[in-house]
Amino acid sequence: MAHPLLCARRTTLARAAGVAGTPLVLPRTRVVRPADVGPVWIEGFARRNGHETSGTVALTFPARKLIVEYTRPAPSDGSAAHFQAMAVGLPSSKVVALKRRPALVIRQGSDQTGHNFG
């Protein structure tokens, strides 16, 4: 939780959204609210030869032990069907909607090592 991305640097939510070039949708559920966001981390998104590279933003919600990652380009087509297919092979995972956009949720510590991020 303290440093969720290898080689990442800490930044602000506004800067992360600007560098990523897309709005970062914050969860608003009975468990976690936008006001619960903690440190924001960013990895990648450097410009090389005028082209933007890929990268990841990690939003932490320390009080809830939750990390939300946004990756560009997306590692999937972003459809609920694709996330459902991924969830089949991931124990303790499920598909949820964040502002009507599908997202894959994985319970922290649910892999065979007991140390995966959630």
PAVEXVO-415690 format. One record per atom (N, C-alpha, C, O): y negated, x, z; atom name. Coordinates in steps of 0.02 Angstrom, whole numbers. Each point is the difference from the previous one (the first is absolute). Layout:
BEGIN
       yy       xx       zz   name
        Y        X        Z     CA
...
//
This chain:
BEGIN
       yy       xx       zz   name
       59       42        0      N
      -59      -42        0     CA
      -63       44        0      C
      -49      -17      -32      O
       51       73       67      N
      -58       42        6     CA
      -21       32      -66      C
      -59       11      -12      O
      108        5      -30      N
      -15       32      -65     CA
       55      -22      -49      C
       47       38      -12      O
      -53      -98      -16      N
       56      -30      -38     CA
       15       29      -69      C
       54      -12      -26      O
     -101       49       -4      N
       12       27      -67     CA
       -4       76        2      C
      -48       29       26      O
       98        4      -53      N
        0       72       -5     CA
      -59       22      -42      C
      -12      -30      -53      O
      -26       79       73      N
      -57       27      -37     CA
      -58      -49       -7      C
      -43       10      -43      O
       39      -61       84      N
      -54      -49       -5     CA
      -60       23       40      C
        4       43       44      O
      -61      -74      -60      N
      -61       12       38     CA
      -25      -67       27      C
        8      -52      -33      O
      -39       54       90      N
      -26      -61       31     CA
      -65      -19      -35      C
      -40       43      -19      O
       29     -108       11      N
      -59      -25      -34     CA
      -20      -68       28      C
       30      -23       48      O
      -79       -8      -78      N
      -19      -68       20     CA
       32      -50      -46      C
       22       17      -55      O
      -19      -79       77      N
       29      -54      -40     CA
      -40       -8      -65      C
       29       -7      -54      O
      -96        7       59      N
      -42       -8      -60     CA
       10       57      -49      C
        5      -12      -60      O
       -2       72       84      N
       10       58      -44     CA
       68       -2      -33      C
        7       14      -59      O
       44      -32       97      N
       68       -5      -27     CA
        3      -51      -57      C
       31       13      -52      O
      -62      -71       62      N
        0      -51      -52     CA
      -38       24      -62      C
       22      -12      -56      O
      -77       47       67      N
      -39       26      -57     CA
       38       53      -39      C
        0       -1      -61      O
       32       47       96      N
       38       53      -33     CA
       61      -28      -35      C
       17       21      -55      O
       16      -70       86      N
       59      -30      -31     CA
      -19      -45      -58      C
       42      -13      -44      O
     -104      -10       42      N
      -24      -41      -55     CA
       24      -71        2      C
        3      -34      -52      O
       15       10      111      N
       24      -68        7     CA
      -13      -25       71      C
       -1       40       47      O
       -8     -105      -40      N
       -8      -26       69     CA
       65       10       39      C
       54       -7      -27      O
      -60       23       90      N
       58        6       44     CA
        6      -64       40      C
      -42      -14       42      O
       94      -24      -56      N
       10      -64       33     CA
       27       12       71      C
       53       30        8      O
      -90      -52       41      N
       20        8       70     CA
       41      -59       22      C
      -16      -57      -16      O
       70       69       54      N
       40      -56       24     CA
      -39      -44       49      C
      -39       25       41      O
       49      -89      -46      N
      -29      -48       46     CA
       56      -49       18      C
       11      -50      -33      O
       24       67       87      N
       56      -40       23     CA
       -7      -13       75      C
      -49       23       30      O
       96      -58       -2      N
       -2      -10       72     CA
       17       64       38      C
      -13        4       60      O
       41       45      -95      N
       20       63       32     CA
      -54       53       -8      C
      -12       39       47      O
      -20      -35     -104      N
      -50       52      -13     CA
      -59      -29      -38      C
        8      -43      -44      O
      -68       67       62      N
      -62      -24      -31     CA
      -39       60      -28      C
       13       57       19      O
      -60      -69      -65      N
      -39       55      -27     CA
      -35       41       55      C
       -8       61       -8      O
      -13      -92       62      N
      -33       36       54     CA
       46       50       35      C
      -24       43       37      O
       89      -49      -47      N
       49       45       33     CA
        8       67      -37      C
       35       44       25      O
      -67      -36      -83      N
       10       61      -39     CA
      -25       60       39      C
      -52       -1       32      O
       93       54      -36      N
      -16       63       34     CA
      -17       53      -51      C
      -33      -14      -50      O
       54       76       61      N
      -14       54      -47     CA
       26      -15      -70      C
       54      -29       -9      O
      -92       50      -41      N
       16       -9      -70     CA
       12       69      -30      C
      -39       46       11      O
       93      -40      -48      N
       20       64      -30     CA
        5       -6      -75      C
       19      -53      -26      O
      -35      106      -10      N
        3        0      -73     CA
       31       65      -24      C
      -13       54       27      O
       54      -60      -79      N
       34       58      -30     CA
       -5       -7      -75      C
       16      -54      -27      O
      -37      105       -7      N
       -5       -2      -73     CA
      -67      -27      -23      C
      -50        8       35      O
       49      -38      -93      N
      -60      -30      -31     CA
      -52       51      -20      C
      -59      -17       -5      O
       78       79       -6      N
      -48       51      -24     CA
      -12      -11      -75      C
       42      -29      -35      O
      -97       52       11      N
      -15       -3      -72     CA
       17       67      -31      C
      -21       53       24      O
       60      -56      -78      N
       18       61      -37     CA
      -13      -13      -73      C
       27      -47      -29      O
      -68       89       -1      N
      -17       -7      -71     CA
      -25      -70      -17      C
       14      -27      -53      O
      -52       -2       99      N
      -29      -66      -11     CA
       48      -57       10      C
      -19      -58       -9      O
       81       72       29      N
       49      -53       10     CA
       17       -5       75      C
        8       50       34      O
       -2     -112      -11      N
       18      -11       70     CA
       76        8        8      C
       39      -26      -39      O
      -20       62       91      N
       71        8       14     CA
       23      -57       46      C
      -40      -41       22      O
      103       40       -8      N
       27      -52       44     CA
      -14       18       72      C
      -21       55       16      O
       32     -104       28      N
      -10       13       70     CA
       22      -58       43      C
       21      -52      -25      O
      -26       62       90      N
       20      -51       48     CA
      -52       -4       56      C
      -26       51       23      O
       12     -112       -2      N
      -42      -13       59     CA
       46      -30       53      C
       40      -45      -15      O
      -45       69       76      N
       39      -28       56     CA
      -48      -26       52      C
      -41       37       27      O
       45     -101      -13      N
      -39      -32       53     CA
       45       -6       61      C
       56      -25       -5      O
      -80       48       61      N
       41       -5       61     CA
      -27      -55       45      C
      -60      -13        3      O
      105      -19       31      N
      -14      -51       49     CA
       36       21       63      C
       53      -28       17      O
      -80       78       20      N
       36       31       55     CA
       24      -48       54      C
       55        7       26      O
      -95      -56       -8      N
       19      -46       54     CA
       62      -41      -20      C
       37      -22       44      O
      -26       13     -108      N
       58      -38      -25     CA
       54       44      -29      C
       51      -26      -23      O
      -61       92       25      N
       48       47      -28     CA
       17      -17      -72      C
       58       -4      -20      O
     -111       -7      -20      N
        7      -21      -69     CA
      -40       48      -45      C
      -55       20       17      O
       85       -3      -74      N
      -34       39      -51     CA
        5      -39      -65      C
       54      -23      -19      O
     -110       14      -15      N
       -1      -33      -65     CA
      -21       52      -51      C
      -53       31        7      O
       95      -20      -59      N
      -15       49      -52     CA
      -17      -34      -65      C
       31      -50      -19      O
      -80       78      -16      N
      -20      -22      -66     CA
        7       61      -46      C
      -30       52       14      O
       69      -59      -67      N
       13       56      -45     CA
      -21      -18      -71      C
       14      -54      -25      O
      -49      101       -7      N
      -20       -8      -70     CA
       23       61      -39      C
       -8       55       25      O
       37      -62      -84      N
       21      -64      -27     CA
       56      -30       42      C
       37       35       34      O
      -32     -100      -37      N
       49      -35       40     CA
       71       23      -17      C
       16       10      -59      O
       26       -1      110      N
       69       22      -14     CA
       44      -56      -25      C
       60       10      -12      O
      -89      -70        4      N
       38      -56      -26     CA
      -47      -44      -41      C
      -59       14       -5      O
       86      -67      -23      N
      -43      -47      -37     CA
      -37      -47       46      C
      -40      -41      -23      O
       52       46       89      N
      -36      -40       48     CA
       24      -72        8      C
      -31      -39       36      O
       84       22      -71      N
       24      -70        3     CA
       43      -11       63      C
       31       46       26      O
      -31     -107       -3      N
       42      -18       57     CA
       73       13      -16      C
       38       22       43      O
      -18      -35     -105      N
       70       11      -21     CA
       19       74        7      C
       55       15       23      O
     -100       29      -42      N
       16       72        5     CA
        6       20       74      C
       46       37       18      O
      -93      -61       24      N
        5       16       71     CA
       63      -30       32      C
       30       31       43      O
      -10      -90      -65      N
       62      -31       25     CA
       59       44      -18      C
       45       10       41      O
      -44       16     -102      N
       54       44      -21     CA
        2       64       41      C
       53       24       18      O
     -112        3       -2      N
       -4       60       42     CA
       25      -15       70      C
       35       41       30      O
      -53      -99       -3      N
       18      -18       68     CA
       75       -6       10      C
       25       11       55      O
       12      -27     -108      N
       73       -7        5     CA
       31       65       25      C
       47       -1       39      O
      -74       59      -62      N
       28       64       19     CA
      -32       32       61      C
       18       56       19      O
      -66      -90       12      N
      -35       29       57     CA
       12      -42       62      C
      -23      -57        4      O
       58       83       44      N
       13      -38       61     CA
      -66      -15       36      C
      -47       40       -2      O
       44      -97       35      N
      -59      -20       39     CA
      -63       -4      -41      C
      -54       18       23      O
       60      -41      -86      N
      -59       -9      -41     CA
       -4      -72      -24      C
       50      -35       -2      O
     -111       15      -16      N
       -9      -67      -28     CA
      -63       -1      -41      C
      -43       44        6      O
       36      -94      -49      N
      -58       -8      -42     CA
      -46      -51       33      C
       22      -53       22      O
      -86       70      -18      N
      -50      -45       28     CA
      -57       -6      -50      C
       -2       36      -50      O
      -45      -81       63      N
      -58       -8      -43     CA
      -62       21       39      C
      -12      -22       56      O
      -28       66      -86      N
      -65       19       27     CA
      -53      -28      -47      C
       -9       25      -55      O
      -24      -77       76      N
      -50      -35      -42     CA
       31      -17      -67      C
      -29       13      -53      O
       88      -43       55      N
       38      -23      -58     CA
       26       56      -45      C
       22      -13      -56      O
      -24       75       80      N
       30       56      -37     CA
       62       22       37      C
       -2        9       61      O
       57        1      -98      N
       62       20       34     CA
       -5       71       28      C
      -34       43      -29      O
       67      -32       85      N
        3       66       31     CA
       68        8       32      C
       31      -49       22      O
       -7      110      -19      N
       64       16       31     CA
      -12       26       70      C
      -39       48        9      O
       71      -78       40      N
       -8       21       70     CA
       67       31       22      C
       53      -29      -10      O
      -58       88       40      N
       60       35       25     CA
      -10       14       74      C
      -51       28       20      O
       99      -48       21      N
       -6       11       72     CA
        4       74       16      C
       44       35      -25      O
      -91      -11       65      N
       -3       70       20     CA
       64       19       39      C
       24      -39       41      O
        2       98      -55      N
       59       25       35     CA
       65      -34      -21      C
       49        4       35      O
      -50      -36      -94      N
       60      -38      -20     CA
       48       38      -46      C
       53      -26      -16      O
      -71       86       -5      N
       46       37      -43     CA
       52       38       43      C
       -1       -5       61      O
       45       41      -94      N
       54       33       36     CA
      -24       55       47      C
       35       18       47      O
      -96        9      -60      N
      -28       51       45     CA
      -36      -31       60      C
       -9       32       51      O
      -11      -95      -59      N
      -38      -34       53     CA
      -72       22        4      C
      -34      -14       50      O
       10       50     -101      N
      -68       26        2     CA
      -44      -20      -60      C
      -54       28       -9      O
       76      -75      -32      N
      -41      -19      -57     CA
      -62      -38       22      C
        0      -34       52      O
      -54       40      -91      N
      -60      -38       13     CA
       12      -73      -19      C
       39      -14      -45      O
      -71      -30       79      N
        5      -71      -16     CA
      -58      -24      -40      C
       -4      -58      -17      O
//
